[in-house]
Amino acid sequence: MSDPTSGTSQTNGTHPTDTTGQTNMTDHSIGTDPSSAAASAGQSDIESLSYEEAREQLVGVVSKLEAGGTSLEDSLALWERGEAMAKRCEEWLEGARKRLAAARKDS
């Protein structure tokens, strides 16, 4: 598919290329947003984690952020990962609360 106004074409459905066939990695206006693809792949990874695994990864993320020395982009990615780990831990804890409430109700 060609875009005559930008001089780019999309040959593989995900990465725009210029008219010479060179991949244009900086133009994200055409194709799949790379961050959304990574997010969906990371989401299934997160959903498979146990509480202990998610908590351990969260502690690692916090340590890296506190240590500093990472680029802004890497820090934002770490922050987002940490938020996802915290959410996963909360999901596990909420499930445990419900199970305890059900056990108390039954007894």
C-alpha positions as CSV (number, residue, x, y, z in Angstrom):
1,M,0.0,0.0,0.0
2,S,1.5,3.4,-1.0
3,D,0.9,6.8,0.5
4,P,1.6,9.3,-2.3
5,T,1.7,12.2,0.1
6,S,4.4,10.9,2.4
7,G,6.5,8.9,-0.1
8,T,6.2,5.8,2.0
9,S,4.7,2.4,1.3
10,Q,3.8,-0.4,3.6
11,T,5.1,-3.7,2.4
12,N,4.8,-6.1,5.3
13,G,1.8,-4.7,7.2
14,T,3.8,-3.4,10.1
15,H,6.7,-1.2,9.1
16,P,6.6,1.7,6.7
17,T,9.2,1.7,4.0
18,D,10.3,4.6,1.7
19,T,10.0,4.2,-2.0
20,T,13.5,2.7,-2.2
21,G,12.4,-0.2,0.0
22,Q,14.3,1.0,3.0
23,T,12.5,0.5,6.3
24,N,11.6,3.8,8.0
25,M,11.7,2.9,11.7
26,T,11.0,6.5,12.9
27,D,7.6,6.9,11.1
28,H,5.0,5.3,13.3
29,S,2.0,6.9,11.5
30,I,1.6,3.8,9.3
31,G,1.4,0.3,10.6
32,T,1.1,-1.3,14.1
33,D,2.1,0.8,17.1
34,P,5.2,-1.1,18.5
35,S,4.3,-0.2,22.1
36,S,0.9,-1.7,21.8
37,A,2.3,-5.0,20.4
38,A,4.8,-5.2,23.2
39,A,2.1,-4.3,25.7
40,S,-0.1,-7.2,24.6
41,A,2.8,-9.6,24.6
42,G,3.8,-8.4,28.0
43,Q,0.3,-8.6,29.3
44,S,0.0,-12.4,28.8
45,D,3.4,-12.7,30.4
46,I,2.2,-10.8,33.5
47,E,-1.1,-12.8,33.7
48,S,0.9,-16.0,34.1
49,L,2.9,-14.8,37.1
50,S,2.3,-16.0,40.6
51,Y,2.0,-13.4,43.4
52,E,5.5,-14.2,44.5
53,E,6.9,-13.8,41.0
54,A,5.1,-10.5,40.4
55,R,6.2,-9.1,43.8
56,E,9.8,-10.1,43.1
57,Q,9.8,-8.4,39.8
58,L,8.2,-5.3,41.3
59,V,10.9,-5.1,43.9
60,G,13.5,-5.4,41.1
61,V,11.8,-2.6,39.1
62,V,11.7,-0.3,42.2
63,S,15.4,-1.0,42.8
64,K,16.4,-0.1,39.3
65,L,14.3,3.1,39.4
66,E,15.8,4.1,42.7
67,A,19.3,3.4,41.5
68,G,18.9,5.8,38.6
69,G,21.2,5.9,35.6
70,T,18.6,4.9,33.1
71,S,17.3,6.9,30.2
72,L,13.9,8.6,30.4
73,E,12.5,6.1,27.9
74,D,13.8,3.1,29.9
75,S,12.6,4.6,33.2
76,L,9.1,5.0,31.8
77,A,9.1,1.4,30.5
78,L,10.3,0.3,34.0
79,W,7.5,2.4,35.6
80,E,4.9,0.9,33.4
81,R,6.2,-2.6,34.1
82,G,6.1,-1.8,37.8
83,E,2.5,-0.6,37.6
84,A,1.6,-3.8,35.8
85,M,3.3,-5.9,38.5
86,A,1.6,-4.0,41.3
87,K,-1.8,-4.5,39.6
88,R,-1.0,-8.3,39.3
89,C,-0.2,-8.5,43.0
90,E,-3.5,-6.7,43.8
91,E,-5.4,-9.2,41.7
92,W,-3.8,-12.0,43.6
93,L,-4.6,-10.4,46.9
94,E,-8.2,-9.6,46.0
95,G,-8.6,-13.3,45.0
96,A,-7.2,-14.4,48.3
97,R,-9.6,-12.0,50.2
98,K,-12.6,-13.4,48.3
99,R,-11.5,-17.0,49.1
100,L,-11.1,-16.1,52.8
101,A,-14.5,-14.4,52.9
102,A,-16.1,-17.4,51.2
103,A,-14.4,-19.8,53.7
104,R,-15.6,-17.7,56.7
105,K,-19.1,-17.6,55.3
106,D,-19.2,-21.4,54.9
107,S,-18.0,-22.1,58.4
